[in-house]
């Protein structure tokens, strides 16, 4: 029995140190597992790619050809919407609040250009308008919207928008001076109506600057609507064709031609080319 206890004691003496030695190794192994997990969890994430800012505005201008004249225009736009189509597409599916300045000259349908009857006596350049009483100009300041109807976000494709505007129109009437062979530079009056429609009595037109000090202002209002075709190759460019119709009314009748009924309401068709920048 005593020998058995000695054997057991000897085994305990041998096993205990081995057990004590193995324990730290096991803990160290566990620590390595923990360290490995921490390295995976704290790995440096790749940097996010900064996306371009959302477009918010545009500035553009162009030339406009009307059925009753021609002119130039400038647009200031404020972009909104488009977020419902996703981050990648919101800069192409937007709506625009527009402010527009337009300067045009209105031509009468009965205007006919004529050459001087006595070319050798004419000291002025260019032809004249037979029977013209006033040059008629319009300065329009309007507000409206441009709304997307159809289109794709891909570069090189065309988007179609509905545009509508309205606002104030300043009508400017400048007397039209002719150089008559018996009266010199004169503007229209009822007493010389025959002279204004008789090519044989007209030498030519007076300088364009003649009559600026006599410009008459006539207030009015206008509206217009049309289709806007945006064919810009890049989203921050403005390149567009627009076609539509417009109507303008003034507080009094506008007299433009001899023996023609003065007009208070003007209706026209228009087509314009537009270029600019978005940001």
Residue, then its C-alpha position, 0 to 999 in steps of 0.5 A: x500500500x505504501x508503495x502505491x502511494x509512492x507511485x501516485x505521488x511520483x506521478x503527481x510530481x511529474x504530471x503537475x509541472x507538465x500541466x503547468x507548462x502547457x497551460x501558458x502555451x494554450x493561453x498564448x494560442x488563444x491570444x493569437x486567435x484573438x489578435x488575428x480577429x482584431x486585425x481583420x476587424x480593424x483593417x483599413x477600409x479603401x477610401x471612398x471615391x468623392x462624387x461630383x457635386x449635384x448640379x444646382x444652376x445654369x447660365x445660358x443664352x442664344x439666338x431666337x428667330x420669331x415668325x415676326x422678327x428675331x432677337x437674343x435671350x439670356x437664361x438663368x436657371x435653378x435646378x431641382x429634383x432628380x434625386x428619385x432617379x438615384x445618385x448617378x442620374x439625378x443630374x440629368x433628370x432635373x427640373x429648372x426654374x427659369x428667369x429669362x431676359x429677351x430682346x427682340x425686334x418685331x417686323x411687320x408682315x407688310x414690310x418691303x425693302x426698297x432701294x433708293x430711286x436715285x442711287x447717285x444722290x444717296x449718301x446713306x448705306x443700305x435699303x429702306x422700308x417703304x411705308x415704315x412708321x416705327x421700329x418696334x422693339x421688345x424687352x421681355x423679363x419673364x419667369x417660368x419652368x422647364x420640366x422633363x418629359x422624356x430622355x435618357x441619362x446616357x451621354x450623347x442622347x437627347x432629353x425633351x422638356x416642356x418649357x413655359x414662361x410669362x412676365x413683363x414686356x416693354x415695348x419700345x417705339x422708335x420713329x423711322x426716318x426717311x430721307x425725302x428728296x424735297x424734305x430731307x430727313x423726316x419721320x412719318x406724319x399724316x401730311x406726308x403720307x404719300x411721300x412715305x409710300x412713293x419710291x420716286x420721292x424717297x432718296x434713302x433712309x436716315x442713320x439708324x441713330x436718328x430718332x433714339x431721343x424720341x423712343x416711346x415706351x409701351x408696357x405689356x405682358x407676355x406668355x410663351x410655351x414650347x418644347x426644349x430639346x437638350x442634346x448636350x454631350x456633357x451634363x454640365x453643358x447646355x446645348x439645346x434647340x427650342x421651338x414654341x409659340x408666344x403671345x404678347x399684349x400691350x396697353x395700347x395699339x402699336x403703329x408700325x406701317x402706313x395704311x396698316x391697322x395698328x396691333x395691340x396683340x402679337x402672336x408668333x412662332x419661335x425657334x431658338x439655339x441655346x448654349x451655356x454652362x451648368x454647375 
